[in-house]
């Protein structure tokens, strides 16, 4: 992708935190639970806007005497420092009446964590020992949509789950 495309996808510099678009809205939670286990019945739901740092990195690649720019996003949890890379950043509206946990970690160490993570992924993909030329193009604080869900299961009774609003992944609480 070119630089104009990447910068257009990012929100303009604003004073409020941007939100990643919830690909799994509240009205799709019952269907998602049925996909996890047909015996799960949706109970109460609570929206959560979890704090993250979103960093966009770029680097130049030369192949067959042509240069091109490659990009990678890294999302770092601002409470525990867990990082992941992903594609397809989309911004959206905040979840209504969302719980907003406070960010526990400072930004500079999280930027270093993101850089290390992206360098490791690049080295692994390129099968090289070094990953030079990595440049931080943009870094923003964002909120990732999550759903805290109570569900009833015929065999296991009441369960609490945390469902990822981006990819539908879930964690049993």
TIRO-2110 file (N, C-alpha, C; in Angstrom, 1 decimal):
// TIRO-2110
0.8, -1.2, 0.0, N, 1, A
0.0, 0.0, 0.0, CA, 1, A
0.9, 1.2, 0.0, C, 1, A
0.4, 2.3, -0.6, N, 2, A
1.2, 3.5, -0.6, CA, 2, A
0.9, 4.4, 0.7, C, 2, A
1.8, 5.3, 0.8, N, 3, A
1.7, 6.2, 2.0, CA, 3, A
0.4, 6.9, 2.1, C, 3, A
-0.1, 7.5, 1.1, N, 4, A
-1.3, 8.2, 1.1, CA, 4, A
-2.5, 7.4, 1.6, C, 4, A
-2.5, 6.1, 1.2, N, 5, A
-3.6, 5.2, 1.6, CA, 5, A
-3.5, 5.0, 3.1, C, 5, A
-2.3, 4.7, 3.6, N, 6, A
-2.1, 4.5, 5.0, CA, 6, A
-2.5, 5.7, 5.9, C, 6, A
-2.0, 6.8, 5.5, N, 7, A
-2.3, 8.0, 6.2, CA, 7, A
-3.8, 8.4, 6.2, C, 7, A
-4.5, 8.1, 5.1, N, 8, A
-5.9, 8.4, 5.0, CA, 8, A
-6.7, 7.5, 5.9, C, 8, A
-6.2, 6.3, 6.2, N, 9, A
-6.9, 5.4, 7.0, CA, 9, A
-6.8, 5.8, 8.5, C, 9, A
-5.8, 6.5, 8.8, N, 10, A
-5.6, 6.9, 10.2, CA, 10, A
-6.5, 8.2, 10.5, C, 10, A
-7.0, 8.3, 11.7, N, 11, A
-7.8, 9.5, 12.1, CA, 11, A
-6.9, 10.7, 12.1, C, 11, A
-7.5, 11.8, 11.9, N, 12, A
-6.7, 13.1, 12.0, CA, 12, A
-6.3, 13.2, 13.5, C, 12, A
-5.2, 14.0, 13.7, N, 13, A
-4.7, 14.2, 15.0, CA, 13, A
-5.9, 14.9, 15.8, C, 13, A
-6.3, 14.2, 16.9, N, 14, A
-7.4, 14.7, 17.7, CA, 14, A
-7.0, 14.6, 19.2, C, 14, A
-7.7, 15.3, 20.0, N, 15, A
-7.4, 15.2, 21.4, CA, 15, A
-8.0, 14.0, 22.1, C, 15, A
-9.1, 13.5, 21.6, N, 16, A
-9.7, 12.3, 22.2, CA, 16, A
-9.1, 11.1, 21.5, C, 16, A
-9.2, 10.0, 22.3, N, 17, A
-8.7, 8.7, 21.7, CA, 17, A
-9.6, 8.2, 20.6, C, 17, A
-9.0, 7.7, 19.6, N, 18, A
-9.7, 7.1, 18.5, CA, 18, A
-10.2, 5.7, 18.9, C, 18, A
-11.2, 5.2, 18.3, N, 19, A
-11.7, 3.8, 18.5, CA, 19, A
-11.5, 3.0, 17.3, C, 19, A
-11.1, 1.8, 17.5, N, 20, A
-11.1, 0.8, 16.4, CA, 20, A
-12.5, 0.4, 16.1, C, 20, A
-12.9, 0.2, 14.9, N, 21, A
-14.3, -0.1, 14.5, CA, 21, A
-14.6, -1.5, 15.0, C, 21, A
-15.7, -1.6, 15.7, N, 22, A
-16.2, -2.9, 16.2, CA, 22, A
-16.8, -3.7, 15.0, C, 22, A
-16.1, -4.7, 14.6, N, 23, A
-16.7, -5.6, 13.6, CA, 23, A
-17.7, -6.5, 14.1, C, 23, A
-17.7, -6.7, 15.4, N, 24, A
-18.7, -7.5, 16.1, CA, 24, A
-19.6, -6.6, 17.0, C, 24, A
-20.7, -6.1, 16.4, N, 25, A
-21.6, -5.2, 17.2, CA, 25, A
-22.4, -6.0, 18.3, C, 25, A
-23.0, -5.3, 19.2, N, 26, A
-23.7, -5.9, 20.3, CA, 26, A
-24.8, -6.8, 19.8, C, 26, A
-25.5, -6.5, 18.7, N, 27, A
-26.6, -7.3, 18.2, CA, 27, A
-26.1, -8.6, 17.5, C, 27, A
-24.8, -8.8, 17.4, N, 28, A
-24.3, -10.0, 16.8, CA, 28, A
-23.7, -11.0, 17.9, C, 28, A
-23.8, -10.5, 19.2, N, 29, A
-23.2, -11.3, 20.2, CA, 29, A
-23.9, -12.7, 20.4, C, 29, A
-25.2, -12.7, 20.4, N, 30, A
-25.9, -14.0, 20.6, CA, 30, A
-25.5, -15.0, 19.5, C, 30, A
-25.4, -14.5, 18.2, N, 31, A
-25.0, -15.4, 17.1, CA, 31, A
-23.5, -15.9, 17.4, C, 31, A
-22.6, -15.0, 17.9, N, 32, A
-21.3, -15.4, 18.1, CA, 32, A
-21.2, -16.4, 19.2, C, 32, A
-22.0, -16.3, 20.3, N, 33, A
-22.0, -17.2, 21.4, CA, 33, A
-22.4, -18.6, 20.9, C, 33, A
-23.5, -18.6, 20.0, N, 34, A
-23.9, -19.9, 19.4, CA, 34, A
-22.9, -20.5, 18.6, C, 34, A
-22.0, -19.7, 18.0, N, 35, A
-20.9, -20.3, 17.2, CA, 35, A
-19.8, -20.9, 18.1, C, 35, A
-19.7, -20.3, 19.3, N, 36, A
-18.7, -20.9, 20.3, CA, 36, A
-19.2, -22.2, 20.9, C, 36, A
-20.5, -22.2, 21.3, N, 37, A
-21.2, -23.4, 21.8, CA, 37, A
-22.7, -23.2, 21.7, C, 37, A
-23.4, -24.0, 21.0, N, 38, A
-24.8, -23.8, 20.8, CA, 38, A
-25.6, -23.8, 22.1, C, 38, A
-25.1, -24.3, 23.1, N, 39, A
-25.8, -24.4, 24.4, CA, 39, A
-25.6, -23.0, 25.2, C, 39, A
-24.9, -22.1, 24.7, N, 40, A
-24.7, -20.8, 25.4, CA, 40, A
-25.9, -19.9, 25.1, C, 40, A
-26.4, -19.3, 26.1, N, 41, A
-27.5, -18.3, 25.9, CA, 41, A
-27.0, -16.9, 26.5, C, 41, A
-27.2, -15.9, 25.7, N, 42, A
-26.7, -14.6, 26.0, CA, 42, A
-27.5, -14.0, 27.2, C, 42, A
-26.7, -13.4, 28.1, N, 43, A
-27.3, -12.7, 29.3, CA, 43, A
-27.0, -11.2, 29.1, C, 43, A
-26.4, -10.7, 30.2, N, 44, A
-26.1, -9.3, 30.2, CA, 44, A
-24.8, -9.0, 29.4, C, 44, A
-24.7, -7.8, 28.8, N, 45, A
-23.5, -7.4, 28.1, CA, 45, A
-23.0, -6.1, 28.6, C, 45, A
-21.8, -5.9, 28.6, N, 46, A
-21.2, -4.6, 29.0, CA, 46, A
-20.1, -4.2, 28.0, C, 46, A
-20.2, -3.1, 27.4, N, 47, A
-19.2, -2.6, 26.4, CA, 47, A
-17.9, -2.1, 27.2, C, 47, A
-16.8, -2.4, 26.6, N, 48, A
-15.5, -2.0, 27.2, CA, 48, A
-14.7, -1.4, 26.1, C, 48, A
-14.1, -0.3, 26.3, N, 49, A
-13.1, 0.4, 25.4, CA, 49, A
-11.7, 0.2, 26.0, C, 49, A
-11.0, -0.8, 25.6, N, 50, A
-9.7, -1.2, 26.3, CA, 50, A
-8.6, -0.3, 25.7, C, 50, A
-7.7, 0.2, 26.5, N, 51, A
-6.7, 1.2, 26.0, CA, 51, A
-5.5, 0.4, 25.3, C, 51, A
-5.2, 0.9, 24.1, N, 52, A
-4.1, 0.4, 23.4, CA, 52, A
-3.3, 1.5, 22.8, C, 52, A
-2.1, 1.2, 22.4, N, 53, A
-1.2, 2.0, 21.6, CA, 53, A
-1.1, 1.4, 20.2, C, 53, A
-1.4, 2.1, 19.2, N, 54, A
-1.4, 1.6, 17.8, CA, 54, A
-0.3, 2.3, 17.1, C, 54, A
0.7, 1.5, 16.6, N, 55, A
1.9, 2.1, 15.9, CA, 55, A
1.9, 1.5, 14.5, C, 55, A
2.2, 2.4, 13.6, N, 56, A
2.4, 2.0, 12.2, CA, 56, A
3.8, 2.2, 11.8, C, 56, A
4.4, 1.1, 11.3, N, 57, A
5.8, 1.1, 10.8, CA, 57, A
5.9, 1.0, 9.3, C, 57, A
7.0, 1.5, 8.8, N, 58, A
7.3, 1.4, 7.4, CA, 58, A
8.8, 1.1, 7.2, C, 58, A
9.1, 0.5, 6.0, N, 59, A
10.5, 0.3, 5.6, CA, 59, A
10.5, 0.1, 4.1, C, 59, A
11.7, 0.2, 3.6, N, 60, A
11.9, 0.1, 2.1, CA, 60, A
12.4, -1.3, 1.9, C, 60, A
11.9, -1.9, 0.8, N, 61, A
12.4, -3.2, 0.3, CA, 61, A
12.8, -3.0, -1.1, C, 61, A
13.9, -3.7, -1.4, N, 62, A
14.5, -3.6, -2.8, CA, 62, A
14.4, -5.0, -3.4, C, 62, A
13.7, -5.2, -4.5, N, 63, A
13.7, -6.5, -5.2, CA, 63, A
13.8, -6.2, -6.6, C, 63, A
14.7, -6.9, -7.3, N, 64, A
14.9, -6.8, -8.7, CA, 64, A
15.1, -5.4, -9.1, C, 64, A
15.9, -4.7, -8.4, N, 65, A
16.3, -3.2, -8.6, CA, 65, A
15.1, -2.3, -8.5, C, 65, A
14.0, -2.7, -7.9, N, 66, A
12.8, -1.9, -7.6, CA, 66, A
12.7, -1.7, -6.1, C, 66, A
12.3, -0.5, -5.8, N, 67, A
12.1, -0.2, -4.3, CA, 67, A
10.6, -0.1, -4.1, C, 67, A
10.2, -0.6, -3.0, N, 68, A
8.8, -0.4, -2.6, CA, 68, A
8.7, -0.3, -1.1, C, 68, A
7.7, 0.4, -0.6, N, 69, A
7.5, 0.6, 0.8, CA, 69, A
6.6, -0.5, 1.4, C, 69, A
6.9, -1.1, 2.5, N, 70, A
6.1, -2.1, 3.2, CA, 70, A
5.7, -1.5, 4.5, C, 70, A
4.5, -1.9, 5.0, N, 71, A
3.9, -1.4, 6.2, CA, 71, A
3.5, -2.5, 7.2, C, 71, A
3.5, -2.2, 8.5, N, 72, A
3.0, -3.1, 9.5, CA, 72, A
2.4, -2.3, 10.6, C, 72, A
1.3, -2.7, 11.1, N, 73, A
0.6, -2.2, 12.3, CA, 73, A
1.0, -3.0, 13.5, C, 73, A
1.2, -2.4, 14.7, N, 74, A
1.4, -3.1, 15.9, CA, 74, A
0.5, -2.5, 17.0, C, 74, A
-0.3, -3.3, 17.7, N, 75, A
-1.2, -2.9, 18.7, CA, 75, A
-0.6, -3.4, 20.0, C, 75, A
-0.4, -2.5, 21.0, N, 76, A
0.1, -2.8, 22.3, CA, 76, A
-0.8, -2.5, 23.4, C, 76, A
-1.2, -3.4, 24.2, N, 77, A
-2.1, -3.3, 25.4, CA, 77, A
-1.4, -2.3, 26.3, C, 77, A
-2.1, -1.2, 26.7, N, 78, A
-1.6, -0.2, 27.6, CA, 78, A
-1.7, -0.5, 29.1, C, 78, A
-2.2, -1.7, 29.4, N, 79, A
-2.3, -2.2, 30.8, CA, 79, A
-1.3, -3.3, 31.1, C, 79, A
-1.0, -4.2, 30.2, N, 80, A
-0.1, -5.3, 30.4, CA, 80, A
1.1, -5.3, 29.5, C, 80, A
1.0, -4.5, 28.4, N, 81, A
2.2, -4.5, 27.4, CA, 81, A
2.2, -5.6, 26.4, C, 81, A
1.1, -6.3, 26.2, N, 82, A
1.0, -7.4, 25.3, CA, 82, A
0.9, -6.8, 23.9, C, 82, A
1.7, -7.3, 22.9, N, 83, A
1.6, -6.7, 21.6, CA, 83, A
1.2, -7.8, 20.5, C, 83, A
0.7, -7.2, 19.4, N, 84, A
0.3, -8.1, 18.3, CA, 84, A
0.4, -7.2, 17.0, C, 84, A
0.6, -7.9, 15.9, N, 85, A
0.6, -7.2, 14.6, CA, 85, A
-0.7, -7.6, 13.9, C, 85, A
-1.2, -6.7, 13.1, N, 86, A
-2.4, -7.0, 12.4, CA, 86, A
-2.6, -6.0, 11.2, C, 86, A
-3.5, -6.4, 10.3, N, 87, A
-3.7, -5.6, 9.1, CA, 87, A
-5.2, -5.1, 9.1, C, 87, A
-5.4, -4.2, 8.3, N, 88, A
-6.8, -3.7, 8.1, CA, 88, A
-7.3, -2.8, 9.2, C, 88, A
-6.6, -1.8, 9.6, N, 89, A
-7.0, -0.9, 10.6, CA, 89, A
-8.2, -0.1, 10.1, C, 89, A
-9.3, -0.1, 10.9, N, 90, A
-10.5, 0.7, 10.6, CA, 90, A
-10.9, 1.4, 11.9, C, 90, A
-11.2, 2.6, 11.7, N, 91, A
-11.7, 3.4, 12.9, CA, 91, A
-13.2, 3.6, 12.8, C, 91, A
-13.8, 3.7, 14.0, N, 92, A
-15.2, 3.8, 14.1, CA, 92, A
-15.6, 4.7, 15.3, C, 92, A
-16.9, 4.6, 15.6, N, 93, A
-17.5, 5.3, 16.7, CA, 93, A
-17.3, 4.6, 18.0, C, 93, A
-17.2, 5.3, 19.1, N, 94, A
-17.1, 4.7, 20.4, CA, 94, A
-18.3, 3.8, 20.7, C, 94, A
-18.1, 2.8, 21.5, N, 95, A
-19.2, 2.0, 21.9, CA, 95, A
-20.0, 2.8, 22.9, C, 95, A
-21.3, 2.7, 22.8, N, 96, A
-22.2, 3.5, 23.7, CA, 96, A
-22.1, 2.9, 25.2, C, 96, A
-22.0, 3.8, 26.1, N, 97, A
-22.0, 3.5, 27.5, CA, 97, A
-20.9, 2.5, 27.8, C, 97, A
-19.7, 2.7, 27.4, N, 98, A
-18.6, 1.8, 27.5, CA, 98, A
-17.8, 2.0, 28.8, C, 98, A
-17.4, 1.0, 29.4, N, 99, A
-16.4, 1.1, 30.6, CA, 99, A
-15.1, 1.4, 29.9, C, 99, A
-14.3, 2.4, 30.5, N, 100, A
-13.1, 2.8, 29.9, CA, 100, A
-11.9, 2.6, 30.9, C, 100, A
-11.3, 1.4, 31.0, N, 101, A
-10.2, 1.1, 31.9, CA, 101, A
-9.1, 2.1, 31.7, C, 101, A
-8.5, 2.5, 32.8, N, 102, A
-7.3, 3.5, 32.8, CA, 102, A
-6.1, 2.8, 32.2, C, 102, A
-5.3, 3.4, 31.4, N, 103, A
-4.1, 2.9, 30.9, CA, 103, A
-3.0, 2.9, 32.0, C, 103, A
-2.4, 1.8, 32.3, N, 104, A
-1.4, 1.7, 33.4, CA, 104, A
0.0, 2.0, 33.0, C, 104, A
0.3, 1.8, 31.7, N, 105, A
1.7, 1.9, 31.3, CA, 105, A
2.0, 3.2, 30.5, C, 105, A
3.2, 3.7, 30.6, N, 106, A
3.6, 4.9, 29.9, CA, 106, A
3.9, 4.5, 28.4, C, 106, A
3.7, 5.5, 27.5, N, 107, A
3.9, 5.3, 26.1, CA, 107, A
5.3, 5.0, 25.6, C, 107, A
6.4, 5.6, 26.0, N, 108, A
7.7, 5.3, 25.5, CA, 108, A
8.1, 3.8, 25.6, C, 108, A
7.9, 3.2, 26.7, N, 109, A
8.3, 1.7, 26.7, CA, 109, A
7.4, 0.9, 25.8, C, 109, A
6.1, 1.3, 25.6, N, 110, A
5.3, 0.6, 24.7, CA, 110, A
5.7, 0.8, 23.3, C, 110, A
6.2, 2.0, 22.9, N, 111, A
6.7, 2.2, 21.6, CA, 111, A
7.9, 1.3, 21.3, C, 111, A
8.8, 1.1, 22.3, N, 112, A
9.9, 0.2, 22.1, CA, 112, A
9.4, -1.2, 22.0, C, 112, A
8.4, -1.6, 22.8, N, 113, A
7.9, -3.0, 22.7, CA, 113, A
7.3, -3.2, 21.3, C, 113, A
6.6, -2.2, 20.7, N, 114, A
6.0, -2.4, 19.4, CA, 114, A
7.1, -2.5, 18.4, C, 114, A
8.1, -1.7, 18.5, N, 115, A
9.3, -1.8, 17.5, CA, 115, A
9.9, -3.1, 17.6, C, 115, A
10.2, -3.6, 18.7, N, 116, A
10.8, -5.0, 18.9, CA, 116, A
9.9, -6.0, 18.3, C, 116, A
8.6, -5.9, 18.5, N, 117, A
7.7, -6.9, 18.0, CA, 117, A
7.7, -6.9, 16.5, C, 117, A
7.6, -5.7, 15.9, N, 118, A
7.6, -5.6, 14.4, CA, 118, A
8.9, -6.1, 13.8, C, 118, A
10.0, -5.8, 14.5, N, 119, A
11.3, -6.2, 14.0, CA, 119, A
11.4, -7.8, 14.0, C, 119, A
10.9, -8.4, 15.1, N, 120, A
10.9, -9.8, 15.2, CA, 120, A
10.0, -10.4, 14.1, C, 120, A
8.9, -9.9, 13.8, N, 121, A
8.0, -10.4, 12.8, CA, 121, A
8.6, -10.3, 11.4, C, 121, A
9.2, -9.1, 11.2, N, 122, A
9.9, -8.9, 9.9, CA, 122, A
11.1, -9.9, 9.7, C, 122, A
11.9, -10.1, 10.7, N, 123, A
13.0, -11.1, 10.6, CA, 123, A
12.5, -12.4, 10.3, C, 123, A
11.4, -12.8, 11.0, N, 124, A
10.8, -14.2, 10.8, CA, 124, A
10.3, -14.3, 9.3, C, 124, A
9.5, -13.3, 8.9, N, 125, A
9.0, -13.4, 7.5, CA, 125, A
10.0, -13.3, 6.4, C, 125, A
11.1, -12.5, 6.6, N, 126, A
12.1, -12.3, 5.6, CA, 126, A
13.2, -13.4, 5.7, C, 126, A
13.2, -14.2, 6.8, N, 127, A
14.2, -15.2, 7.0, CA, 127, A
15.6, -14.6, 7.0, C, 127, A
15.7, -13.4, 7.6, N, 128, A
17.0, -12.7, 7.8, CA, 128, A
17.3, -12.5, 9.2, C, 128, A
18.6, -12.3, 9.5, N, 129, A
19.0, -12.0, 10.9, CA, 129, A
18.7, -10.5, 11.3, C, 129, A
18.7, -9.6, 10.3, N, 130, A
18.6, -8.2, 10.7, CA, 130, A
17.3, -7.7, 10.1, C, 130, A
16.8, -6.6, 10.7, N, 131, A
15.6, -6.0, 10.2, CA, 131, A
15.9, -4.5, 10.3, C, 131, A
16.6, -3.9, 9.4, N, 132, A
17.1, -2.5, 9.5, CA, 132, A
16.1, -1.7, 8.6, C, 132, A
16.3, -0.4, 8.9, N, 133, A
15.5, 0.6, 8.1, CA, 133, A
14.1, 0.8, 8.5, C, 133, A
13.7, 0.3, 9.7, N, 134, A
12.4, 0.4, 10.2, CA, 134, A
12.1, 1.8, 10.7, C, 134, A
11.0, 2.4, 10.3, N, 135, A
10.7, 3.8, 10.7, CA, 135, A
9.3, 3.8, 11.3, C, 135, A
9.1, 4.5, 12.4, N, 136, A
7.8, 4.7, 13.0, CA, 136, A
7.1, 5.8, 12.2, C, 136, A
6.0, 5.5, 11.5, N, 137, A
5.3, 6.4, 10.7, CA, 137, A
4.3, 7.2, 11.5, C, 137, A
3.6, 6.5, 12.4, N, 138, A
2.6, 7.1, 13.2, CA, 138, A
2.3, 6.3, 14.4, C, 138, A
1.9, 6.9, 15.5, N, 139, A
1.6, 6.2, 16.7, CA, 139, A
0.4, 7.0, 17.4, C, 139, A
-0.6, 6.3, 17.8, N, 140, A
-1.8, 6.9, 18.4, CA, 140, A
-2.3, 6.0, 19.5, C, 140, A
-2.9, 6.7, 20.5, N, 141, A
-3.6, 5.9, 21.5, CA, 141, A
-5.0, 5.6, 21.0, C, 141, A
-5.5, 4.4, 21.2, N, 142, A
-6.8, 4.0, 20.7, CA, 142, A
-7.5, 3.2, 21.7, C, 142, A
-8.8, 3.0, 21.5, N, 143, A
-9.6, 2.1, 22.3, CA, 143, A
-10.0, 0.9, 21.4, C, 143, A
-9.9, -0.3, 21.9, N, 144, A
-10.3, -1.5, 21.2, CA, 144, A
-11.6, -1.9, 21.8, C, 144, A
-12.6, -2.2, 21.0, N, 145, A
-13.9, -2.6, 21.5, CA, 145, A
-13.9, -4.1, 22.0, C, 145, A
-14.4, -4.2, 23.2, N, 146, A
-14.5, -5.6, 23.8, CA, 146, A
-15.9, -5.7, 24.4, C, 146, A
-16.4, -6.9, 24.6, N, 147, A
-17.7, -7.1, 25.2, CA, 147, A
-17.5, -8.0, 26.4, C, 147, A
-17.9, -7.6, 27.6, N, 148, A
-18.0, -8.5, 28.8, CA, 148, A
-19.4, -9.1, 28.8, C, 148, A
-19.5, -10.4, 28.7, N, 149, A
-20.7, -11.0, 28.5, CA, 149, A
-21.0, -12.1, 29.6, C, 149, A
-22.2, -12.1, 30.1, N, 150, A
-22.6, -13.2, 31.0, CA, 150, A
-23.5, -14.1, 30.1, C, 150, A
-23.3, -15.4, 30.2, N, 151, A
-24.0, -16.3, 29.4, CA, 151, A
-24.4, -17.5, 30.3, C, 151, A
-25.5, -18.1, 29.9, N, 152, A
-26.0, -19.3, 30.7, CA, 152, A
-25.7, -20.5, 29.8, C, 152, A
-25.1, -21.6, 30.4, N, 153, A
-24.9, -22.8, 29.7, CA, 153, A
-25.6, -23.9, 30.4, C, 153, A
-26.4, -24.8, 29.7, N, 154, A
-27.2, -25.8, 30.3, CA, 154, A
-26.4, -26.7, 31.3, C, 154, A
-25.2, -27.0, 30.9, N, 155, A
-24.4, -27.9, 31.7, CA, 155, A
-23.5, -27.2, 32.7, C, 155, A
-22.9, -26.1, 32.4, N, 156, A
-22.0, -25.4, 33.2, CA, 156, A
-22.5, -24.2, 34.0, C, 156, A
-23.8, -23.8, 33.8, N, 157, A
-24.4, -22.7, 34.5, CA, 157, A
-24.0, -21.4, 34.0, C, 157, A
-23.9, -20.4, 34.9, N, 158, A
-23.5, -19.0, 34.5, CA, 158, A
-22.0, -18.9, 34.2, C, 158, A
-21.7, -18.3, 33.1, N, 159, A
-20.3, -18.1, 32.7, CA, 159, A
-20.1, -16.6, 32.3, C, 159, A
-18.9, -16.2, 32.5, N, 160, A
-18.5, -14.8, 32.1, CA, 160, A
-17.4, -14.9, 31.0, C, 160, A
-17.6, -14.2, 29.9, N, 161, A
-16.7, -14.2, 28.8, CA, 161, A
-16.3, -12.8, 28.4, C, 161, A
-15.1, -12.6, 27.9, N, 162, A
-14.7, -11.4, 27.3, CA, 162, A
-14.6, -11.7, 25.8, C, 162, A
-15.4, -11.0, 25.0, N, 163, A
-15.4, -11.2, 23.6, CA, 163, A
-14.8, -10.0, 22.8, C, 163, A
-13.8, -10.3, 22.0, N, 164, A
-13.1, -9.3, 21.2, CA, 164, A
-14.0, -8.7, 20.1, C, 164, A
-14.2, -7.4, 20.1, N, 165, A
-15.1, -6.8, 19.2, CA, 165, A
-14.5, -6.6, 17.8, C, 165, A
-13.2, -6.9, 17.6, N, 166, A
-12.6, -6.9, 16.3, CA, 166, A
-12.7, -8.2, 15.6, C, 166, A
-12.3, -9.3, 16.3, N, 167, A
-12.2, -10.6, 15.6, CA, 167, A
-13.1, -11.7, 16.2, C, 167, A
-13.9, -11.4, 17.2, N, 168, A
-14.8, -12.4, 17.8, CA, 168, A
-14.1, -13.4, 18.7, C, 168, A
-12.8, -13.2, 18.9, N, 169, A
-12.1, -14.1, 19.8, CA, 169, A
-12.7, -14.0, 21.2, C, 169, A
-12.5, -15.0, 22.1, N, 170, A
-13.1, -14.9, 23.4, CA, 170, A
-12.2, -15.5, 24.4, C, 170, A
-12.4, -15.0, 25.7, N, 171, A
-11.7, -15.5, 26.8, CA, 171, A
-12.7, -15.8, 27.9, C, 171, A
-12.5, -16.9, 28.6, N, 172, A
-13.4, -17.3, 29.7, CA, 172, A
-12.8, -16.6, 30.9, C, 172, A
-13.7, -15.8, 31.6, N, 173, A
-13.2, -15.1, 32.8, CA, 173, A
-13.5, -15.9, 34.0, C, 173, A
END
